[in-house]
Amino acid sequence: MAKIAKKKAAARAAFEGKSYLPVEEAVALVKANATAKFDETVEIAMNLGVDPRHADQMVRGVVQLPNGTGKDVRVAVFARGPKAEEAKAAGAEVVGAEDLVESIQGGNLDFDRVIATPDMMPLVGRLGKILGPRNLMPNPKVGTVTMDVKTAVEAAKGGEVQFKAEKAGVVHAGVGKASFDDAKLAENIRAFVDAVNKAKPTGAKGTYLKKVSISSTMGPGVSLDLTSASQA
């Protein structure tokens, strides 16, 4: 425990007095202090000037990170017949219909993305209370309700990241791993910020992009210079 406390204190000291850094400096700082025994995820948090409780201020979307996430994404697909076979061929780990509903209702949630063909949505609708709070509910706006199952599965596995504003107007996501090159992380961060900027809802008033911070899984966070972060 003493060793962990020392590491945390050293990390805090390294971040002391540093804020609103250019993206490249922030990435270097976060990476230098990602000292866990596993490959930590670099996470981004964006504070937005929106109240997602109002429909015209909801922020959601999807972005294909240019350098992927470094994460092995497990995909579940609701489909029947040829579309189910297409999903399996594209690499989906879990494919089914009524049997998949029962499995999920039984507590099996060993996946990171759920895709469904449109005809399966009445079935999937039964799982709203389970999938909804986990941001796993298929949605045509982010391409997870589709007949093009192959493309959706390949995108999910190829670095596509979904985002959605939480109650306090915060959007967060993983944008890579601490083992990534600095330049690749910086590129991913700017691609994500650009996508959230483009998803600005019609009802947003005042300052939309208030604060952007990055951190590693176990490390402290540091805020980014908004001009630097927005240079897509």
N, C-alpha and C positions, 0 to 999 in steps of 0.2 A: 504493500500500500504506500509506503514511504517513497518508493521509486516512482509510482504513478503521480503522487502529489508533487514530487520534484519536477516531473515532466510538464505537468499542468502549469506549475508556477513559472517554469522557463518559457513556456509558450505564451503565457499571459504577458510576461516581461517583454518578449519579442514584439508583441502587438501593441504594447503600451504607447499611447500618444499618436498612434497611426490610424488615420481615417481618410476617406475619400481619395484613395490612391488610384493612379492609372491602372488599368486592367493588368498589364504585364507585371507591375510591381506587386500588386495584390496576389496574383497567381504564384509568383516566386515566394512570397511570404507564407502563404497557406501551404504550399508544397514543402517548404523547409521545415515546417512544424507538424507535418503529418507523419508522426513517428510510431504509429500503432504497428502491430505485427502483421496486419493485413493491409491490402491495398485500399486505402480509404477513398470514399466517394467525395468528389468536390461538389458541394451543394450551393445553389443560388437561392436567395430570398429577395423578393421584390415587394416593397411596400407601395401600394397604389392608392390614388385618391378616388376610390370608388366604394360604394356600399352594395355588395353583391346581393343583398336582400331585395333590392329593386331589380326587376328584370332587365331594364334598360342600362344597368350598370354592371351586369355580369360579364366577367372576362374569362373566356375559355378558348382553347385552340390547340393546335398541334404544330410541332416544328421538327424538321429532320436535321439533327445536329450533324454538321459536316464531317466530324471525326468520330461519330458514334458515342455511346455512353460507357462502353467498357463493361457493361452489365449483360449477363446471359438472361435475356427476357423469355419467360415462359408464357406461352399463349394458349388460351382456351377459346374454342370456336363452337358456336351453336349452328349446326347445319345438318342437312340430310342428303342422302344419295350422292350424286356426283360432286356436289359442293363440299360434302364432308370428306370425300376422297381427295379433292383439290386441297383442302386445308391440311390434311395429313401429309400430302406430297410436298407442301410448302414448308413443312417443319413444325406445325402446331403440335404441342405436347398433349393436349386434351381436346377431343372432338366428340360431340354427342348432341342429344336432344332432351327428351324426357329423362333419360338416365343421367344426364349431366345436371339437370335441375335438381334431381334427388340427391346427387353426390354433393352439390354445393349446399343444399339445405341440411345435409348431414355434417357440414363443417369442413368439407374439403375445399380449401381455397389456395391450392398450391400453384398459383399462376399470377402473372403481373399485368396481363392485358386480356380483355374479353372482346371477341369479335362475333357478330351474328349476321346471318342473312336476314333481309327484311321480314320474310315469312315466319321467322322464329321469334320475333319480338313479343307476340302475345305470351309465349312461354317464358321468355326472359323477364317479362314484366313482373312475374311472380316473385322474382328475386330482388326487386327494387330495394327493399329494406336491408338486404345483405350487401349487394354490390354498390348501391348508391353512396353510402357513407365512405366507402373505400375508393371512390372515384373509378370504379371498374365497370359501371353501367355502359353498355354500348350506346353510341350516339352518332347519328348521321353527320352532325356538324364536325366531328373529328375523324370521320372516315371509318368508324368501327361498326356501323350498320351498312352493309354493302354486299352486292352480289360478286364483287371482285375480291373474293376471299384470298386468293393467292397474293395479290399486291398488298393487301392489308396485313397479312401475316409477315411477309418479307419486310415491310416497312417497320413493323413493331420490333422485329429482330435486328434491323439494320441501323438503329439509332434514333428512331422517331420517339419524341417525348410529348406527352399530353400535359397541358397545364390548365388549372382552374383556380380562380380566386376564392379564398376561404372567407369566412364571415368578416374578419377584420380587414379584408382587402389585400391579403398577402398571397402572393404566388410563389411557390417554391418547387424545386426539382433538382435532380442530379444532372450535372452537365459533364461528367467524365470522371476519371480516376486520377489519384495523386501521381500515378506512374506515367501519365500522359506527358508528352513534351509541353513545355510552357506555351509555345505558339499554338498548339492544337487546342489546349484548354481555353486560351484567350479567344480563339476563333469560335469555339462552341458557346462561350459566354456571350459574345456579341451577337451570335445568331439567335440565341434565346431571347436576349433583351429586345432585339429587333422584332421578333415574332410577337412578343407581348405588347410592344409599342403599336404594332400594326393591328392588334386585336382591341385597341381602345374603343370602348362602347360609346354609343351616341349620347347616353345619359351622363357621361363623366363630366364633372364640372371642376374648374380650378386646375391645380397642378395634378397631372395624371401620374407621372413617375416621380415618387417622393424620395425613395431610397433603395439602393441595390447593395446587397452584401453577399460575400462568399465565405465559405468555411469548409473544412474537411470534416468527416464524420465525427472525429473525436476532438477536433481542435477548435480554437476560438474563431470568431468571425471578424471580417474587416469590410468596411464600406468602400464602395467604388466611386470614383469620379464619374458623374453621370455623363459628361461629354465623352469621356474615353470609352465608357461602356456602350454608348449609343452609336459608335462608329462602325456600322455593319459593313 
